[in-house]
Amino acid sequence: MNSLRVRIGVLGIALLAGALAPGAAQAATAPPTSFPSFPSFSSSPPSPPSTPTVEEQRLDLAVPREILRRSGFDSVAPGLARALERARSYAQARRIVRQEGAALWRRAVDRAQGRGRDRGDLSRDDDRPLYWARLGMTRDLRAWEPAFGLSARGRAALLDVLERTSRGQTDIRYPGKGVRRILVTGFDPFTLDRDIRISNPSGASALALDGTVVRTSHGPARIETAVFPVRWEDFARGTVERTLRPYLDEVDLFTTVSQGRVGRFDVERTNGAWRGGFPDNDDVSRTETVPVADPASQPQWTTTTLPYAAITAARTGRFPVYDHTEVTEVPAGGTQPVVRPDGPTPGSTARAGGGGDYLSNEIAYRATLLRDRLGLHDRLPGGHVHTPVLQFGAGNTTEVTDPEFVRNRVDIIDQVRAIVTVAADAGFRR
């Protein structure tokens, strides 16, 4: 069990109930005198040929087609393809991609919040139409051959624009004075080769909460959200830092959110600087230290500054909420991983944080490291929350939805909202 915990991590256990690695607490690192910039997609090596990615190839399976048809989102990718056919220059194509990507995000948010005009019988809180529609768009853009010519680097930049706009990463907008600011992130579905029907309640929560206002004892607070891919390479290229850095010094609280253990929420205390190798949505594995800018100042552990005691004590919904403190480390002077129920020991090397050794741990590590490097550790509440695994009803092994599946997702979304509100009540400075 311990070796499995080290290897898999939380984000990769959605259908492996209980096989997971955990987290705890350690002092923050001092911010460097200057904060290095992160690489962008547009300056990365050219993208591969126009062959669909592993992730995009799943679009040809029956379940994604059914989800798109039953949500009305089957028109999204064809709409982008038609618009691109009218492009007569790269600048025009870039404008089209930006508009279409942003429109998909707004359409998904509107649908989740009951404003959409999409017809279909999938519940409005479903995050899967956004996921599959985006992949249809990226696949078509990857294969598009305009008359004016398109370099590999130019195509990669267009794909980057589409990814960022359709994930809400460029749509974070806060009002002026008088309203507190909260930033919440979610993830795409993952482990799709185990169950292609899977949904991610963290992504569904991001759609349901984007642009909403919660009432706290400190006054109203506006929540803005974004969604991230389940791909190692995107994280190595700095997608988390590029998205969050402009806002961390402006917000009053942030939390990254992902799907974790069966039947429970967890507030993760400690995040580790280790990638455990579980395959991502493109079937790519990475086993290494989390790659960040300025690795010489990189700590092995970062900690939550969320008010975990208040969150776990509050009645936020039907799922229990735990202060999760377990980690896996290689102790100072040791050679083998050891599970520590109460957090890391001094000088140890990370092998799994509270969120395991997959991308949920990594986004928590990157976000909290960014917080600390910006000098915000002592004044910005932030960390990671794991939701329960979203489960289908008993006996459902083929249908894309069922009443229990919908109820579970709605309850998780409502509890994420309640947890964020409690965190704001306890964590905001008056």
Secondary structure, 3 states (H helix, E strand, C coil): CHHHHHHHCCHHHCCCCCCCCCCCCCCCCCCCCCCCCCCCHHHCCCCCCCCCCHHHHHHHCHHHHHHHHHHCHHHHHHHHHHHHHCCCCHHHHHHHHHHHHHHHHHHHHHHHCCCCCCCCCCCCCCCHHHHHHHHHHHHHHHHCCCCCCCCHHHHHHHHHHHHHHHCCCCCCCCCCCCCEEEEEEEECCCCCCCCCCCCCHHHHHHHHHCCCEEEECCEEEEEEEEEECCCHHHHHCCHHHHHHHHHHCCCCEEEEEEECCCCCEEEECEEECEEECCCCCCCCCCEEECCCCCHHHCCCEEECCCCHHHHHHCCCCCCCEEEECCEEEECCCCCCCEEECCCCCCCCEEEEECCECCHHHHHHHHHHHHHHHCCCCCCCCEEEEEECCCCCCCCCCCCCCCHHHHHHHHHHHHHHHHHHHHHHHHHCCC
